[in-house]
């Protein structure tokens, strides 16, 4: 791969440094692809793993908010930060104490979010209908809203596998992306 004179030297150096590590990108991609295939084989385990990940993030965020509360100077702010931190921490403990309940809640929130964002995209696309590409925005919004409706209609039974399938699909696509990127760097 050759670079024209208009490419800054820093970008050339960064690409050169990444090129020397192409094997690491391929290896990381292969690991992610393998993890995605394993997750696809056991969606319940993948769902529980994703719930534990979210629970860990909630525990960490709650701890930071509680610590931050003690640095706030006024009492009103202190209690808001402390309350938010305690709620985050409790939600994190619930994720570990009852991962099936947490997966049901997270699946429901996912369905609501997909429906809301899909309807918002449809509205924005329709509102800007005269602009080029607005039809694609409407189509994407419809697909997103329908996906949310399908998840909502199958809830709570599908909460045993929906988060797991999202995780598995994401790992598979990310794995292939890293493999393709690493192989492209090699050339």
Number of C-alpha atoms within 10 A of each C-alpha: 6 5 10 6 7 6 9 10 11 9 11 13 11 10 13 12 11 16 18 12 14 20 16 14 21 23 15 17 24 19 17 23 24 16 18 25 15 16 23 21 14 15 20 20 16 25 26 22 17 19 25 21 15 19 24 18 15 21 22 16 18 24 17 16 22 22 14 14 21 15 12 15 9 10 11 10 14 18 15 15 22 22 16 17 24 18 15 23 24 15 19 25 18 16 26 18 13 12 21 19 17 23 27 21 16 18 25 21 14 17 24 17 15 22 24 16 17 24 20 17 22 24 15 15 21 15 12 15 14 10 10 8 11 18 16 13 20 23 15 17 24 19 17 22 24 17 16 23 16 14 22 21 13 13 17 16 13 17 23 22 21 23 23 26 20 17 20 26 16 14 23 22 15 18 24 17 18 22 24 16 16 23 15 13 19 15 8
